[in-house]
Structure formats: structure tokens, C-alpha cells
Amino acid sequence: MNEDIGARRARVREAAAKAGLDGLLAFAPGWRRENVRYLTGSLFRGAFAFAWLPADGPPVAFFANRADEQAVRQVGWVDDVQVVPFPDVAQVAARVSQDLPGGARIGVSQLELMPRAIARTLGDGLPRAELVNATRLMDMVRLVKSDWELEQVRRAGVVCAAGWEAFVRALRPGVREYEVVAEVEAQIKSLGAQDNFMLFASGGDEVRGMTPPGARQLRVGDMVRTELTPSLDGYYAQICRSAVLGQPSDGQRRSFDLFNEAVEAGLNAVRAGVTAGDVARAENDVFRKHGYGEYTSSKYTRVRGHGHGLHPDEVPSLLEDDETVLEENAVIIVHPNTYTPLCGYHVLGDPVVVKKEGYEPLLTTERILFTAPV
């Protein structure tokens, strides 16, 4: 992992220099920690953090509690680690100002998520500096994965497969949704997953989307859907699959065939140099060909896939108007998840590593319509 330190800092500094920035300040609200994790190498857990990378000189990290400070020091990527009493960030501004020329421009990632009180204190402490939103800049920096990062995503892919096997084993009439998820969590945590972003849905053609698991009891004939997204060393991979309790209906079989064809079309479009929109268009064209183009709109679905990394839903979004170019060793999932009248919301998709001439699959799980005995 240590071999990534210099390369990561160089990537950030190169991108910041091209954008005319004098440094990059990564902000981490509790639910979006990826950029501070990228610069510190630490799986900190607090609700507040910053990491400062000047154009020249050593980085500095700021955390709200001692446990996170100790976690970062243990990794050893950052020597200057400070504890800041939340939400008073005057200490952050004072330290950042030491590295800045007059009239500096500072890139701040996740600036759009920063509470006003924190942004105001930061701005007051840096009166001669311009704060520029650098969320997109950091998204693009993290798009291409190092060899070490790819190895963590591959490990997460192995855990995906085991989690899905546990999911299918848990399906039986009468079991509650949260009981299925509990069995999945036990399986993937035993294999080293530190986190798991998971959505769930069960029922028939009335299902319009996915939610956190509830107390609903499964019934014969239900289609049970999930996006299961474990992380290993902070890196996520996702599996999207659906299973039926008992024998699938004609509509469920036809729906699987439609979605499987769309996934194949999307995967066949993947290679370095194409855009996210190219992949989404390939998926959507299958729906249009079969008369279901309406269901690829935002009325019924959000995206046709997305990036993976230190956050489960990263750049790029697979949408026809997204012109993000896929670079070699980017990681994406192709999933045309949406509602259709065939059987309600259907979930199917595979994560892959983008390569010069195609892709590297990250799953060994078959792409079939799974059935659970009743």
C-alpha cells in the first residue's frame, strides 16, 4: 500500500496545478469520506475530517477525535495529524494559510456538502484565498485505480459472490427481509468486509424500486432483488441480482432475458476511450428495441450503472448524456436496473475493470434468474 502514497499525491497535485489551484483541501462529512481516505490511507470513522495537500510540502490531516488521529498515525501516510474540536475549523484555516501565497486559490472537495458554519469559519480564516469547488477534480483523480486499489476491489468482488450465495440460501417463505440481510451481513463480515451498502426489495410487479430491508415476510412467487456492496480496505464492489421463490412466472423469465441482453450490450461497449454515455446508450437501445424505452427514463430509474472505489457510487454515472471518458483501470458496474410492467423492478448487473480492449470481470457469480426452493 505504501507504494501508492507518492503516486496519489502526484496525481492530485498534477490535477490541481492544471486547474490553477495552490493546494487541495479534502473535506469529509461523515457519509462522504472517500477523498480524505484517499489522501490519508485510513479508514477513519468520525463525522468530520479534513486533509490538506499543498502544492509543495507535506500533507496535514485534521480529525474531530483521538481515535481517528491514532488510526491515521498507525497507517503512517501523514505525519502531521491534528485533533480539531468540531465544528471550530479556525485551526484548519490557520494551518492551511501557512502554505499559501497571497491571492491563492484553494480547491475544496465536497465543498457543496460543507455546513455553512464550517464554510464561514474557513473563509474567515483564509480572507485572501479563493475557495473553489474541487469535488469533480477529485472524482476524476480517483477514477483510475492503482494495482493495489484494484486488488482490494477484486477481493470485494469475491466477497460479493459469497454474500449472494448467503442471500439465496436465506430465501424461504415466511422469512422477513431483515432476516435475509442479517444472514448476508454475517457471511460477508466473517470474510473481512468492513462495510456493506445494501438495498433490497421483495414482492411482485408492484415493486417500483429498492429500499432498506423491512419486516415484510417473503411469499411463494416473490421476486427478491438486491444491490449488495461490500467493501474491503475501504474499496467497494457491487453485485446486482434477483431471485424468485419457487418457479418463475413467464413475466419474470421475459424480464430476465431483457435485462440480461441489456447487461451484455453494455459490457460489450466497455473499453478504454469510450464514454459513460456510450455504455448507457448500448444498454438503453436494448430496451428501446423491445418496446420498453420509456422505462429507461428518470421516471422509472436513476442510472444504468456507475463507478466503484472508495465510495459505492462514484463517477461516472452511466447516463446517455455523461461524457466522462472511461480510462484503463477505471472500475464500473453495468446495471440497467429499472421498473418494467413485466415483473416490476428488476436488478441485474456486474462490476468490471475497464481495459484497453474490453474489460476484466470482477464476479464469478452466474448471470441467471436464480430460484429458491419452497
Secondary structure as GFF3:
##gff-version 3
##sequence-region A 1 374
A	DSSP	alpha_helix	4	18	.	.	.	ID=ss1
A	DSSP	beta_strand	23	29	.	.	.	ID=ss2
A	DSSP	alpha_helix	34	40	.	.	.	ID=ss3
A	DSSP	beta_strand	48	54	.	.	.	ID=ss4
A	DSSP	beta_strand	60	63	.	.	.	ID=ss5
A	DSSP	alpha_helix	66	75	.	.	.	ID=ss6
A	DSSP	beta_strand	80	83	.	.	.	ID=ss7
A	DSSP	alpha_helix	90	97	.	.	.	ID=ss8
A	DSSP	beta_strand	105	109	.	.	.	ID=ss9
A	DSSP	three_ten_helix	111	113	.	.	.	ID=ss10
A	DSSP	alpha_helix	116	125	.	.	.	ID=ss11
A	DSSP	beta_strand	130	133	.	.	.	ID=ss12
A	DSSP	alpha_helix	135	143	.	.	.	ID=ss13
A	DSSP	alpha_helix	147	170	.	.	.	ID=ss14
A	DSSP	alpha_helix	177	190	.	.	.	ID=ss15
A	DSSP	beta_strand	195	203	.	.	.	ID=ss16
A	DSSP	beta_strand	223	232	.	.	.	ID=ss17
A	DSSP	beta_strand	235	236	.	.	.	ID=ss18
A	DSSP	beta_strand	239	245	.	.	.	ID=ss19
A	DSSP	alpha_helix	250	269	.	.	.	ID=ss20
A	DSSP	alpha_helix	276	289	.	.	.	ID=ss21
A	DSSP	three_ten_helix	293	296	.	.	.	ID=ss22
A	DSSP	beta_strand	305	307	.	.	.	ID=ss23
A	DSSP	beta_strand	314	317	.	.	.	ID=ss24
A	DSSP	beta_strand	331	334	.	.	.	ID=ss25
A	DSSP	beta_strand	338	340	.	.	.	ID=ss26
A	DSSP	beta_strand	344	346	.	.	.	ID=ss27
A	DSSP	beta_strand	350	355	.	.	.	ID=ss28
A	DSSP	beta_strand	358	361	.	.	.	ID=ss29
A	DSSP	beta_strand	370	372	.	.	.	ID=ss30
###
